[in-house]
Structures are given as C-alpha cells and as structure tokens.
C-alpha cells in the first residue's frame, strides 16, 4: 500500500508492473530525436523547449529510470530516498549533472506520477 501511494498507483495495483511500464515510458526520452516530447505536457506543440531544456528532461528521465530500477531491485532492503541517492551517485559517475542528493529525484517522482509528464524546466 505504501509503495503504491509513493509511486502514484491505486491500492491493489501491481506496483512492480506499474514501475516497469513507467520505465518503458521514460526510456522513450532517449530512444529517438523527439522521444522526450512524450514526457512533457502537450508534446511541446508550442515549441517552448530549448536544447538545454530538452537535455534536462532527458536527464530527469535517466535519473528516474535508475531510481525505479534500484527500488525494484532493493525492495525491502533500502527505502525510496536511499534509492534516489544511489541513482544520483551512480549517474553522476556517468557524466550527468551531479545532484547534491537524491531529493531532486524524489521530487521529480512526486510530480511525474500525477500525469506521467515533467513540467517545463523553466516553468514558463
């Protein structure tokens, strides 16, 4: 029940299946030139995203994928915050922007789980 709530699923939903589906959605950000558009409101029909904004959306997707994978792998061993911290550390080793902690990843999950989209990085 707690995991379902944390990730924005309904009571009784299969949390692992839901996370796997969300991971597949997030992977789209890097699978094609315009794949990131599926993760933002209105698929960027108004063309409001700069190249830097697009990079931020893609990075958020990668951090969240890693945190979800860690959460599934380490369920009952680590809590969500620890999984977010591990994701932040591991992806910074690959060259993504260094996060001070996994707090950002946890916040992105709280926003993303509502509609499976990220708000504009500059909140226009």
ABEGO torsion letter per residue (X at the ends): XAAAAAAGBBBGBBAAAAAAAAAAAAAAAAABAAAAAAABBGGGAAGABBAAAAAAAAAAAAAAAAAAAAAAAABGABBAAAAAAAAAAAAAAAGBBBBABAAAAAAAAAAAAAAGBBBBAAGX
